[in-house]
């Protein structure tokens, strides 16, 4: 019996993790490193420009908005936000500052709220 290697080929997605806090950034990076479909890239790498950027923050405060704007001005077009807390007005602010999810829903996983399409 032959194994169909085409069906088992895994496409790895380049991901850049940025956060408002170095502990948050490190924790998310460590967690993502265990995922075979995720390829963590450094901000200085050639792949960073085309990577999906995970922005991690406890709350969408001024520091997080500044980070989103910096990424948007830097040409990052695939930005996802992972926030501990977020309200309706902050969702609008996130989208206005480059979070690229067409439909947003809050999903609570282990105390963290994920905005997903």
N, C-alpha and C positions, 0 to 999 in steps of 0.2 A: 504494500500500500504506500503510495507516494503522498507526501504532504504538499499541498498547494501553497507554495511560498508567496505567491501574489496575494493571497487572502490574508496572510499573516504579517505582511509588511506594515510596519508602524511608521506613520508620518509624525515626526517630532516638530512641535510648534516652538519657534523661538519666543521666549518670554523674558522681559526685563521687569524686575521688581523695584519699585521706588516707594518710599514711605516717608511719613512725617517724623518718624522715630526710628532710630537705627535698630532697636530691639524688635519692633514690628517687622522691619525689612528683613532682618536676619531670620526671624521665625518663619515668615512666609517662604523665604528662599529655601530654608532647610526642608520645609514640608513639600515644596514643589520639586525639590531635587529627587524625591523618591518616586515621582511620577514618570513612567517611561515615555509618555507622549509629550513631555515638557523638556525643552532644551533651554536652560537658563543661560542668558548672555550677559556680558558686562556692558555697562553704558558706553565704554570706549570702543567696543568691538564693531566691526563692519556690519554685523547683523542687527545691531541695536535699532537702527532706523526703521527696519521693516518688522521689528518684533511687536508682539502684543505687550502693552505696558500695563502691569497691575499696579495701581496706586492704592496704597494701604494707609488708612487713617482711623483713629478712634472716632473722629467726627469731622464733618466737612467744615472746618474752621478756616480762618484767613490763611494759615500756613498751607493747608491742603489745596485751597483754591490757587494760591501762588504756584504750587508745584504743578497743578493741572495746566495753568497758563504757560508755564515754562516749557512743559512738554508739548503743548499745542504749538507754541511759537517755534519750537525746535523741529517741527515737522512730523511728530508722532501722530498717526491717524487712527491707531487701534488702541484705545485706552479703556480699561475697565477699572471700576472703583470698588474697593472692598472697604466698607466702613462699619464701625461698631454701632453707630447710631446715625440715622439720617431722616430728615422730615421732607415733606412734599416740596417746600421751597428750595431746599438744598439739592433735591434731585434736579430741579430746573437749572440751578446754578452749575451743577456738575455737567449737565448736557451742554450748557452754554460755554463751558470751558473745556470741551473736547472729549468728554466721555461719550463714546460712539455707539451706544446701545439704542436701537430704534424703539423698543418697547421695554419698559422697566418694571421689574417686580422685585420685591424684597423677599429674600429667602434667608431664614435664620438657621445657621448651622453652627452648633457648638458655641453659641453666644456671639457669632459674627454675622452681620447682615451682608449678603451679596446682592448686588444689582445685576440682574440677568435679562437677556433678551427673551 
